[in-house]
Amino acid sequence: TMIRVRFTKLSYTGREAKGIVMIALQLNGTSSNPFNVTVTPSEESSLSAEGGVDFNTTPLTATFGSEMTMSSVSVPVLADDIVEGIETFEITLASINEGIKIHDSRGTASIVITDSTMIRVRFTKLSYTGREAKGIVMIALQLNGTSSNPFNVTVTPSEESSLSAEGGVDFI
């Protein structure tokens, strides 16, 4: 029978700060002989991550021992100090062993990297008090992280979460 190897998922997620993303591989059979498959991070099909900057492009080897049906590799991701948000790239499977084929629909997977340097903005207090006669309430925000680029934060009053004030009457 034909033995096929595949990624166990179509998408894997990892944090930039961790430095690796664990990738699991599975066979739909067993082999009495050990063999290797290659997992290649693809710079050409990178969706938003940049090879050599956000991830290592060196092909990796996954080994299946005799009678094994599962194996794994650690795909290196590279940390930087740039606020980038979420980045994605693809990995592909290849086999040079006769009799071992790549599963048609699971020979390519994506890796989603969440940024370690993501900036978070939060309110400094859970509630704020103001006088109606003043016409304004000062709200303070706190930045967790740094950015070399300016950005805006929009604070929107919500009628749904209002306890007793009425939108359009008590606040705009």
PyRosetta script that sets phi, psi and omega in degrees:
from pyrosetta import init, pose_from_sequence

init()
pose = pose_from_sequence("TMIRVRFTKLSYTGREAKGIVMIALQLNGTSSNPFNVTVTPSEESSLSAEGGVDFNTTPLTATFGSEMTMSSVSVPVLADDIVEGIETFEITLASINEGIKIHDSRGTASIVITDSTMIRVRFTKLSYTGREAKGIVMIALQLNGTSSNPFNVTVTPSEESSLSAEGGVDFI")
pose.set_psi(1, 151.2)
pose.set_omega(1, 179.4)
pose.set_phi(2, -75.6)
pose.set_psi(2, 131.0)
pose.set_omega(2, 177.0)
pose.set_phi(3, -100.4)
pose.set_psi(3, 130.6)
pose.set_omega(3, 179.6)
pose.set_phi(4, -119.9)
pose.set_psi(4, 140.1)
pose.set_omega(4, 177.2)
pose.set_phi(5, -111.0)
pose.set_psi(5, 147.3)
pose.set_omega(5, -178.0)
pose.set_phi(6, -151.3)
pose.set_psi(6, 160.6)
pose.set_omega(6, 168.4)
pose.set_phi(7, -72.8)
pose.set_psi(7, 143.6)
pose.set_omega(7, -180.0)
pose.set_phi(8, -74.6)
pose.set_psi(8, -20.5)
pose.set_omega(8, 178.4)
pose.set_phi(9, -134.7)
pose.set_psi(9, 160.0)
pose.set_omega(9, 176.2)
pose.set_phi(10, -85.6)
pose.set_psi(10, -18.0)
pose.set_omega(10, -179.1)
pose.set_phi(11, -146.3)
pose.set_psi(11, 135.3)
pose.set_omega(11, 177.2)
pose.set_phi(12, -119.4)
pose.set_psi(12, 148.5)
pose.set_omega(12, -179.2)
pose.set_phi(13, -124.6)
pose.set_psi(13, 139.9)
pose.set_omega(13, 176.7)
pose.set_phi(14, -148.5)
pose.set_psi(14, 161.1)
pose.set_omega(14, 178.5)
pose.set_phi(15, -96.5)
pose.set_psi(15, 137.6)
pose.set_omega(15, 179.4)
pose.set_phi(16, -54.6)
pose.set_psi(16, -40.4)
pose.set_omega(16, -176.9)
pose.set_phi(17, -66.1)
pose.set_psi(17, -27.1)
pose.set_omega(17, -178.6)
pose.set_phi(18, -71.0)
pose.set_psi(18, -31.7)
pose.set_omega(18, 175.4)
pose.set_phi(19, 90.8)
pose.set_psi(19, -14.7)
pose.set_omega(19, 178.7)
pose.set_phi(20, -145.0)
pose.set_psi(20, 156.9)
pose.set_omega(20, 170.5)
pose.set_phi(21, -125.9)
pose.set_psi(21, 122.7)
pose.set_omega(21, 180.0)
pose.set_phi(22, -79.0)
pose.set_psi(22, 128.6)
pose.set_omega(22, -178.7)
pose.set_phi(23, -117.4)
pose.set_psi(23, 126.1)
pose.set_omega(23, 179.8)
pose.set_phi(24, -100.4)
pose.set_psi(24, 140.3)
pose.set_omega(24, 178.6)
pose.set_phi(25, -122.4)
pose.set_psi(25, 149.3)
pose.set_omega(25, -176.0)
pose.set_phi(26, -138.7)
pose.set_psi(26, 144.1)
pose.set_omega(26, 173.9)
pose.set_phi(27, -100.8)
pose.set_psi(27, 149.8)
pose.set_omega(27, 172.8)
pose.set_phi(28, -100.6)
pose.set_psi(28, 40.3)
pose.set_omega(28, 179.9)
pose.set_phi(29, 173.7)
pose.set_psi(29, -168.8)
pose.set_omega(29, 175.8)
pose.set_phi(30, -132.6)
pose.set_psi(30, 156.4)
pose.set_omega(30, 177.9)
pose.set_phi(31, -121.7)
pose.set_psi(31, 137.8)
pose.set_omega(31, 178.0)
pose.set_phi(32, -78.6)
pose.set_psi(32, -11.3)
pose.set_omega(32, 178.5)
pose.set_phi(33, -113.6)
pose.set_psi(33, 139.1)
pose.set_omega(33, 175.2)
pose.set_phi(34, -64.9)
pose.set_psi(34, 151.0)
pose.set_omega(34, 177.2)
pose.set_phi(35, -155.4)
pose.set_psi(35, 165.5)
pose.set_omega(35, 179.7)
pose.set_phi(36, -118.3)
pose.set_psi(36, 151.2)
pose.set_omega(36, 167.7)
pose.set_phi(37, -127.3)
pose.set_psi(37, 157.5)
pose.set_omega(37, -178.8)
pose.set_phi(38, -107.3)
pose.set_psi(38, 133.7)
pose.set_omega(38, 173.3)
pose.set_phi(39, -111.3)
pose.set_psi(39, 119.9)
pose.set_omega(39, -175.9)
pose.set_phi(40, -116.9)
pose.set_psi(40, 117.7)
pose.set_omega(40, 171.0)
pose.set_phi(41, -66.9)
pose.set_psi(41, 127.9)
pose.set_omega(41, -171.7)
pose.set_phi(42, -99.6)
pose.set_psi(42, 112.1)
pose.set_omega(42, 177.4)
pose.set_phi(43, -73.1)
pose.set_psi(43, -33.7)
pose.set_omega(43, -178.1)
pose.set_phi(44, -67.6)
pose.set_psi(44, -37.1)
pose.set_omega(44, -177.3)
pose.set_phi(45, -100.8)
pose.set_psi(45, 19.5)
pose.set_omega(45, 178.1)
pose.set_phi(46, -60.3)
pose.set_psi(46, 128.7)
pose.set_omega(46, -176.7)
pose.set_phi(47, -81.3)
pose.set_psi(47, -43.9)
pose.set_omega(47, 176.7)
pose.set_phi(48, -147.9)
pose.set_psi(48, -17.3)
pose.set_omega(48, 177.1)
pose.set_phi(49, -82.8)
pose.set_psi(49, 154.0)
pose.set_omega(49, -178.4)
pose.set_phi(50, -110.5)
pose.set_psi(50, 122.9)
pose.set_omega(50, 179.0)
pose.set_phi(51, -58.9)
pose.set_psi(51, 136.2)
pose.set_omega(51, -178.9)
pose.set_phi(52, 83.6)
pose.set_psi(52, -16.6)
pose.set_omega(52, 178.3)
pose.set_phi(53, -110.8)
pose.set_psi(53, -47.5)
pose.set_omega(53, -178.0)
pose.set_phi(54, -103.6)
pose.set_psi(54, -23.2)
pose.set_omega(54, 178.6)
pose.set_phi(55, -150.1)
pose.set_psi(55, 155.0)
pose.set_omega(55, 178.5)
pose.set_phi(56, -80.9)
pose.set_psi(56, 132.5)
pose.set_omega(56, -176.9)
pose.set_phi(57, -94.1)
pose.set_psi(57, 2.7)
pose.set_omega(57, -179.1)
pose.set_phi(58, -68.6)
pose.set_psi(58, 128.5)
pose.set_omega(58, 176.7)
pose.set_phi(59, -60.6)
pose.set_psi(59, 146.5)
pose.set_omega(59, -178.1)
pose.set_phi(60, -115.8)
pose.set_psi(60, 153.4)
pose.set_omega(60, -179.8)
pose.set_phi(61, -112.5)
pose.set_psi(61, 128.3)
pose.set_omega(61, 173.4)
pose.set_phi(62, -107.6)
pose.set_psi(62, 132.2)
pose.set_omega(62, -177.6)
pose.set_phi(63, -108.7)
pose.set_psi(63, 131.2)
pose.set_omega(63, 172.0)
pose.set_phi(64, -108.4)
pose.set_psi(64, 117.3)
pose.set_omega(64, 176.3)
pose.set_phi(65, -76.5)
pose.set_psi(65, 172.4)
pose.set_omega(65, 178.1)
pose.set_phi(66, -55.0)
pose.set_psi(66, 128.3)
pose.set_omega(66, 178.0)
pose.set_phi(67, 68.6)
pose.set_psi(67, 7.8)
pose.set_omega(67, 177.5)
pose.set_phi(68, -80.5)
pose.set_psi(68, 144.7)
pose.set_omega(68, 176.3)
pose.set_phi(69, -116.1)
pose.set_psi(69, -7.8)
pose.set_omega(69, -179.6)
pose.set_phi(70, -131.4)
pose.set_psi(70, 146.2)
pose.set_omega(70, 173.5)
pose.set_phi(71, -150.5)
pose.set_psi(71, 171.5)
pose.set_omega(71, 179.0)
pose.set_phi(72, -151.5)
pose.set_psi(72, 160.4)
pose.set_omega(72, 173.5)
pose.set_phi(73, -136.7)
pose.set_psi(73, 156.9)
pose.set_omega(73, 175.9)
pose.set_phi(74, -107.4)
pose.set_psi(74, 113.3)
pose.set_omega(74, 179.4)
pose.set_phi(75, -88.6)
pose.set_psi(75, 119.3)
pose.set_omega(75, -179.7)
pose.set_phi(76, -71.5)
pose.set_psi(76, 132.1)
pose.set_omega(76, 170.6)
pose.set_phi(77, -115.5)
pose.set_psi(77, 147.0)
pose.set_omega(77, -172.5)
pose.set_phi(78, -105.3)
pose.set_psi(78, 128.1)
pose.set_omega(78, 179.5)
pose.set_phi(79, -84.2)
pose.set_psi(79, 146.3)
pose.set_omega(79, 174.9)
pose.set_phi(80, -143.9)
pose.set_psi(80, 174.7)
pose.set_omega(80, -179.3)
pose.set_phi(81, -99.0)
pose.set_psi(81, 15.7)
pose.set_omega(81, -177.6)
pose.set_phi(82, -94.7)
pose.set_psi(82, 132.3)
pose.set_omega(82, 176.4)
pose.set_phi(83, -78.9)
pose.set_psi(83, 112.1)
pose.set_omega(83, -173.7)
pose.set_phi(84, -123.8)
pose.set_psi(84, -16.1)
pose.set_omega(84, -174.2)
pose.set_phi(85, 79.2)
pose.set_psi(85, -147.1)
pose.set_omega(85, -177.0)
pose.set_phi(86, -91.0)
pose.set_psi(86, 134.8)
pose.set_omega(86, 178.7)
pose.set_phi(87, -126.1)
pose.set_psi(87, 151.1)
pose.set_omega(87, -175.9)
pose.set_phi(88, -136.2)
pose.set_psi(88, 142.6)
pose.set_omega(88, 171.1)
pose.set_phi(89, -144.7)
pose.set_psi(89, 168.4)
pose.set_omega(89, -177.6)
pose.set_phi(90, -108.9)
pose.set_psi(90, 154.7)
pose.set_omega(90, 172.4)
pose.set_phi(91, -125.1)
pose.set_psi(91, 149.2)
pose.set_omega(91, 179.6)
pose.set_phi(92, -129.1)
pose.set_psi(92, 152.3)
pose.set_omega(92, 178.0)
pose.set_phi(93, -101.1)
pose.set_psi(93, 143.8)
pose.set_omega(93, 173.7)
pose.set_phi(94, -143.0)
pose.set_psi(94, 146.8)
pose.set_omega(94, 178.7)
pose.set_phi(95, -128.8)
pose.set_psi(95, 136.1)
pose.set_omega(95, 175.8)
pose.set_phi(96, -109.3)
pose.set_psi(96, 8.2)
pose.set_omega(96, -177.6)
pose.set_phi(97, -95.3)
pose.set_psi(97, 128.7)
pose.set_omega(97, 178.0)
pose.set_phi(98, -64.5)
pose.set_psi(98, 134.7)
pose.set_omega(98, 179.9)
pose.set_phi(99, 90.8)
pose.set_psi(99, -9.5)
pose.set_omega(99, 177.2)
pose.set_phi(100, -109.5)
pose.set_psi(100, 116.5)
pose.set_omega(100, -178.1)
pose.set_phi(101, -112.2)
pose.set_psi(101, 160.1)
pose.set_omega(101, 176.7)
pose.set_phi(102, -91.0)
pose.set_psi(102, 132.7)
pose.set_omega(102, 178.1)
pose.set_phi(103, -59.9)
pose.set_psi(103, 132.0)
pose.set_omega(103, -174.6)
pose.set_phi(104, -54.5)
pose.set_psi(104, -48.0)
pose.set_omega(104, -173.8)
pose.set_phi(105, -96.2)
pose.set_psi(105, -2.8)
pose.set_omega(105, -178.6)
pose.set_phi(106, -128.3)
pose.set_psi(106, 32.2)
pose.set_omega(106, 177.6)
pose.set_phi(107, -93.5)
pose.set_psi(107, -5.7)
pose.set_omega(107, 176.8)
pose.set_phi(108, -132.5)
pose.set_psi(108, 140.2)
pose.set_omega(108, 177.0)
pose.set_phi(109, -141.1)
pose.set_psi(109, 162.2)
pose.set_omega(109, 177.2)
pose.set_phi(110, -109.3)
pose.set_psi(110, 152.9)
pose.set_omega(110, 174.2)
pose.set_phi(111, -119.2)
pose.set_psi(111, 126.5)
pose.set_omega(111, 179.2)
pose.set_phi(112, -105.9)
pose.set_psi(112, 122.7)
pose.set_omega(112, -180.0)
pose.set_phi(113, -105.7)
pose.set_psi(113, 124.0)
pose.set_omega(113, 172.8)
pose.set_phi(114, -92.4)
pose.set_psi(114, 137.6)
pose.set_omega(114, -172.6)
pose.set_phi(115, -74.9)
pose.set_psi(115, 134.4)
pose.set_omega(115, 177.1)
pose.set_phi(116, -72.9)
pose.set_psi(116, -26.7)
pose.set_omega(116, -174.6)
pose.set_phi(117, -99.4)
pose.set_psi(117, 25.2)
pose.set_omega(117, -179.4)
pose.set_phi(118, -62.5)
pose.set_psi(118, 136.5)
pose.set_omega(118, -179.9)
pose.set_phi(119, -89.7)
pose.set_psi(119, 137.8)
pose.set_omega(119, 177.1)
pose.set_phi(120, -123.7)
pose.set_psi(120, 139.5)
pose.set_omega(120, 178.2)
pose.set_phi(121, -118.9)
pose.set_psi(121, 135.5)
pose.set_omega(121, -179.8)
pose.set_phi(122, -141.9)
pose.set_psi(122, 160.2)
pose.set_omega(122, 172.6)
pose.set_phi(123, -71.5)
pose.set_psi(123, 145.3)
pose.set_omega(123, 179.6)
pose.set_phi(124, -80.1)
pose.set_psi(124, -19.5)
pose.set_omega(124, 178.1)
pose.set_phi(125, -133.0)
pose.set_psi(125, 160.8)
pose.set_omega(125, 177.7)
pose.set_phi(126, -80.0)
pose.set_psi(126, -25.6)
pose.set_omega(126, 176.8)
pose.set_phi(127, -146.9)
pose.set_psi(127, 155.2)
pose.set_omega(127, -178.4)
pose.set_phi(128, -128.3)
pose.set_psi(128, 148.6)
pose.set_omega(128, -178.6)
pose.set_phi(129, -120.9)
pose.set_psi(129, 140.8)
pose.set_omega(129, 177.8)
pose.set_phi(130, -144.6)
pose.set_psi(130, 163.8)
pose.set_omega(130, 177.7)
pose.set_phi(131, -101.8)
pose.set_psi(131, 132.2)
pose.set_omega(131, -179.1)
pose.set_phi(132, -57.2)
pose.set_psi(132, -36.1)
pose.set_omega(132, -178.6)
pose.set_phi(133, -65.7)
pose.set_psi(133, -29.0)
pose.set_omega(133, 179.6)
pose.set_phi(134, -73.7)
pose.set_psi(134, -32.0)
pose.set_omega(134, 177.6)
pose.set_phi(135, 84.4)
pose.set_psi(135, -4.6)
pose.set_omega(135, 178.1)
pose.set_phi(136, -142.5)
pose.set_psi(136, 158.0)
pose.set_omega(136, 171.3)
pose.set_phi(137, -127.2)
pose.set_psi(137, 127.9)
pose.set_omega(137, 178.1)
pose.set_phi(138, -82.3)
pose.set_psi(138, 125.9)
pose.set_omega(138, 179.8)
pose.set_phi(139, -117.1)
pose.set_psi(139, 130.5)
pose.set_omega(139, -179.7)
pose.set_phi(140, -106.0)
pose.set_psi(140, 138.6)
pose.set_omega(140, 177.5)
pose.set_phi(141, -116.2)
pose.set_psi(141, 149.9)
pose.set_omega(141, 178.8)
pose.set_phi(142, -121.0)
pose.set_psi(142, 135.5)
pose.set_omega(142, 179.6)
pose.set_phi(143, -98.2)
pose.set_psi(143, 128.2)
pose.set_omega(143, 176.6)
pose.set_phi(144, -109.6)
pose.set_psi(144, 99.8)
pose.set_omega(144, -176.4)
pose.set_phi(145, 121.8)
pose.set_psi(145, 179.8)
pose.set_omega(145, 178.5)
pose.set_phi(146, -130.1)
pose.set_psi(146, 154.3)
pose.set_omega(146, 177.8)
pose.set_phi(147, -138.2)
pose.set_psi(147, 137.4)
pose.set_omega(147, 176.3)
pose.set_phi(148, -85.7)
pose.set_psi(148, -6.9)
pose.set_omega(148, 179.4)
pose.set_phi(149, -114.5)
pose.set_psi(149, 138.9)
pose.set_omega(149, 176.3)
pose.set_phi(150, -68.3)
pose.set_psi(150, 151.3)
pose.set_omega(150, 176.4)
pose.set_phi(151, -150.3)
pose.set_psi(151, 161.7)
pose.set_omega(151, -179.3)
pose.set_phi(152, -108.8)
pose.set_psi(152, 150.3)
pose.set_omega(152, 173.5)
pose.set_phi(153, -123.8)
pose.set_psi(153, 130.2)
pose.set_omega(153, 178.1)
pose.set_phi(154, -103.8)
pose.set_psi(154, 126.2)
pose.set_omega(154, 176.0)
pose.set_phi(155, -107.5)
pose.set_psi(155, 121.1)
pose.set_omega(155, -176.0)
pose.set_phi(156, -118.3)
pose.set_psi(156, 120.3)
pose.set_omega(156, 174.9)
pose.set_phi(157, -64.1)
pose.set_psi(157, 144.5)
pose.set_omega(157, -176.8)
pose.set_phi(158, -120.2)
pose.set_psi(158, 122.4)
pose.set_omega(158, 177.2)
pose.set_phi(159, -67.7)
pose.set_psi(159, -34.7)
pose.set_omega(159, -178.2)
pose.set_phi(160, -62.9)
pose.set_psi(160, -34.9)
pose.set_omega(160, -177.3)
pose.set_phi(161, -94.7)
pose.set_psi(161, 2.1)
pose.set_omega(161, -179.9)
pose.set_phi(162, -70.1)
pose.set_psi(162, 132.5)
pose.set_omega(162, -178.4)
pose.set_phi(163, -80.7)
pose.set_psi(163, -44.6)
pose.set_omega(163, -179.7)
pose.set_phi(164, -142.3)
pose.set_psi(164, -14.8)
pose.set_omega(164, 179.3)
pose.set_phi(165, -80.5)
pose.set_psi(165, 149.5)
pose.set_omega(165, -178.0)
pose.set_phi(166, -109.3)
pose.set_psi(166, 124.4)
pose.set_omega(166, 178.3)
pose.set_phi(167, -59.9)
pose.set_psi(167, 137.4)
pose.set_omega(167, -179.4)
pose.set_phi(168, 86.3)
pose.set_psi(168, -18.2)
pose.set_omega(168, 178.3)
pose.set_phi(169, -110.6)
pose.set_psi(169, -54.2)
pose.set_omega(169, -177.9)
pose.set_phi(170, -95.2)
pose.set_psi(170, -23.8)
pose.set_omega(170, 176.7)
pose.set_phi(171, -150.5)
pose.set_psi(171, 158.3)
pose.set_omega(171, -178.1)
pose.set_phi(172, -109.3)
pose.dump_pdb("model.pdb")
